[in-house]
Amino acid sequence: MDSRILSVMILCVLLVGVFAVAAENETNQTLNKSNITNNTTVQPLSAWSSVSVSPSTLNLGTLPPDGIERSYPNAATVTVRYLLAFNDHLYVRANGDLIGPNGSTIPISNLKFSTPNVPKRSFTTSDYIIANYSGFWGSFTVPMSFYVTVPPYTDPGTYSVTIIYTAT
């Protein structure tokens, strides 16, 4: 049996958003032979919001490529501060697969997360709502738990991915 050891590191990058308004595209589109008309609405969002993550870089340590899921409960804390929020959201997504040495990859589906309000699920490259918030002024924190599975026969090395948190 090959006893190679794999080190996995997740880089959590915070994304700070300051939004006054955002355009939301609707799916109602009319297609003519000469042009395309796109109906657009403007939706007010929070006057100001910011996101911080602690720790900003998370090292999950050295893991064997054995296909066993490892858990890291409450490994990171996401904090959102806001002003004039009405039914706003905190989202999370990954920027792609975990990338290792020489371009080797671990599928992003092998990295999962959970929060007190979201059961364990795989990361994707699409935004996923992990919290809702409203109010005149305030802040809240969301503890994030992580789960990683290193597939058998994975090349040893340090693998990383960027996790993006967005508050609107």
PLY file of the C-alpha trace (Angstrom):
ply
format ascii 1.0
element vertex 168
property float x
property float y
property float z
element edge 167
property int vertex1
property int vertex2
end_header
0.00 0.00 0.00
1.32 3.40 -0.95
1.84 5.55 2.15
2.06 8.92 0.42
0.93 11.86 2.50
-1.03 14.80 1.19
-1.13 18.26 2.65
-4.28 20.27 1.98
-4.48 24.01 2.51
-7.54 26.17 1.97
-7.07 29.83 1.34
-10.09 31.71 2.55
-10.27 35.06 0.90
-12.64 37.64 2.04
-14.55 39.66 -0.42
-15.72 43.00 0.80
-18.81 44.40 -0.85
-20.09 47.90 -0.76
-23.39 48.13 -2.56
-25.93 50.88 -3.03
-27.95 49.24 -5.78
-27.53 46.26 -8.05
-29.18 45.33 -11.28
-30.97 42.02 -11.38
-31.62 40.39 -14.73
-35.00 38.80 -15.16
-35.60 35.80 -17.36
-38.24 37.60 -19.43
-36.56 38.20 -22.78
-38.08 38.93 -26.16
-36.12 37.74 -29.18
-36.65 39.49 -32.52
-34.77 38.92 -35.77
-33.00 42.27 -35.45
-32.41 42.73 -31.70
-32.69 41.30 -28.21
-34.60 43.15 -25.49
-33.63 42.42 -21.90
-36.03 43.62 -19.17
-34.01 44.82 -16.18
-35.12 45.92 -12.74
-33.14 47.70 -10.04
-33.26 46.23 -6.57
-32.01 48.25 -3.58
-29.62 46.38 -1.34
-27.89 47.34 1.89
-26.35 50.80 1.90
-23.10 49.29 3.17
-21.85 45.86 4.11
-18.50 44.23 4.78
-17.32 40.67 5.28
-14.36 39.44 7.28
-13.16 35.87 7.79
-11.05 34.56 10.65
-8.67 32.96 10.03
-8.15 34.34 6.53
-5.92 31.36 5.62
-6.92 27.93 6.83
-4.48 25.01 6.76
-6.19 21.64 7.14
-2.91 19.86 7.72
-1.44 16.69 6.25
-3.95 14.08 5.14
-3.45 10.62 3.63
-5.09 9.90 0.26
-7.42 7.28 1.72
-10.88 8.47 0.64
-11.97 9.08 4.24
-13.79 12.32 5.02
-12.15 14.46 7.72
-14.10 17.15 9.60
-12.99 20.53 10.95
-15.84 21.84 13.13
-16.09 25.62 13.48
-12.74 26.06 11.70
-13.55 29.60 10.50
-15.83 32.44 11.50
-17.42 34.79 8.98
-18.49 38.20 10.27
-20.82 40.54 8.38
-21.30 44.19 9.34
-24.07 46.14 7.63
-25.98 49.40 7.45
-29.57 49.66 6.17
-30.09 46.04 5.16
-33.42 44.65 4.03
-33.61 40.91 3.42
-29.96 40.76 2.33
-27.86 37.62 1.99
-24.45 36.20 2.80
-23.20 33.85 0.08
-20.29 31.44 -0.19
-18.64 29.75 -3.18
-15.31 28.32 -4.28
-13.32 29.54 -7.26
-12.85 26.00 -8.63
-11.27 22.64 -7.81
-8.48 22.29 -5.28
-5.26 22.78 -7.23
-2.06 21.01 -6.29
1.45 20.54 -7.53
2.01 20.15 -11.26
-1.64 21.10 -11.90
-3.11 18.02 -10.21
-6.60 18.57 -8.82
-9.02 17.33 -6.20
-12.65 17.89 -7.29
-14.34 20.72 -5.38
-17.13 18.28 -4.51
-14.62 16.67 -2.09
-14.60 19.87 -0.03
-17.79 20.47 1.94
-19.04 23.00 4.47
-21.80 23.45 7.01
-23.12 26.23 9.24
-25.65 26.15 12.07
-28.39 26.87 9.47
-27.00 24.93 6.49
-26.50 21.15 6.62
-23.29 19.70 5.17
-23.00 20.29 1.41
-20.30 20.40 -1.23
-18.80 23.67 -2.34
-19.59 24.75 -5.89
-18.52 27.66 -8.07
-22.00 29.18 -7.73
-23.06 31.43 -4.87
-25.00 29.64 -2.12
-26.93 31.57 0.55
-25.69 30.71 4.05
-27.45 33.52 5.98
-30.08 36.25 5.62
-30.03 39.55 7.46
-32.05 42.74 7.84
-31.89 45.81 10.01
-30.80 49.38 10.34
-27.29 48.66 11.62
-25.60 45.58 12.98
-23.34 42.62 12.63
-23.51 38.87 12.98
-21.14 35.92 12.79
-21.49 32.54 11.11
-19.23 29.67 12.20
-18.11 27.54 9.25
-17.25 23.85 9.52
-15.26 22.18 6.75
-15.03 18.57 5.56
-12.46 17.24 3.10
-11.93 13.89 1.42
-8.63 13.13 -0.30
-9.26 10.51 -2.99
-7.00 7.45 -3.18
-3.99 7.75 -5.49
-3.97 11.54 -5.23
-0.57 13.11 -5.93
1.06 14.34 -2.72
1.51 18.06 -2.20
-0.21 21.18 -1.00
-3.63 21.76 -2.54
-5.42 25.07 -2.31
-8.65 26.78 -3.30
-10.06 30.25 -2.78
-13.34 30.47 -0.86
-15.32 33.63 -1.59
-17.86 35.17 0.79
-20.17 37.86 -0.56
-22.63 40.03 1.39
-25.35 41.94 -0.44
0 1
1 2
2 3
3 4
4 5
5 6
6 7
7 8
8 9
9 10
10 11
11 12
12 13
13 14
14 15
15 16
16 17
17 18
18 19
19 20
20 21
21 22
22 23
23 24
24 25
25 26
26 27
27 28
28 29
29 30
30 31
31 32
32 33
33 34
34 35
35 36
36 37
37 38
38 39
39 40
40 41
41 42
42 43
43 44
44 45
45 46
46 47
47 48
48 49
49 50
50 51
51 52
52 53
53 54
54 55
55 56
56 57
57 58
58 59
59 60
60 61
61 62
62 63
63 64
64 65
65 66
66 67
67 68
68 69
69 70
70 71
71 72
72 73
73 74
74 75
75 76
76 77
77 78
78 79
79 80
80 81
81 82
82 83
83 84
84 85
85 86
86 87
87 88
88 89
89 90
90 91
91 92
92 93
93 94
94 95
95 96
96 97
97 98
98 99
99 100
100 101
101 102
102 103
103 104
104 105
105 106
106 107
107 108
108 109
109 110
110 111
111 112
112 113
113 114
114 115
115 116
116 117
117 118
118 119
119 120
120 121
121 122
122 123
123 124
124 125
125 126
126 127
127 128
128 129
129 130
130 131
131 132
132 133
133 134
134 135
135 136
136 137
137 138
138 139
139 140
140 141
141 142
142 143
143 144
144 145
145 146
146 147
147 148
148 149
149 150
150 151
151 152
152 153
153 154
154 155
155 156
156 157
157 158
158 159
159 160
160 161
161 162
162 163
163 164
164 165
165 166
166 167
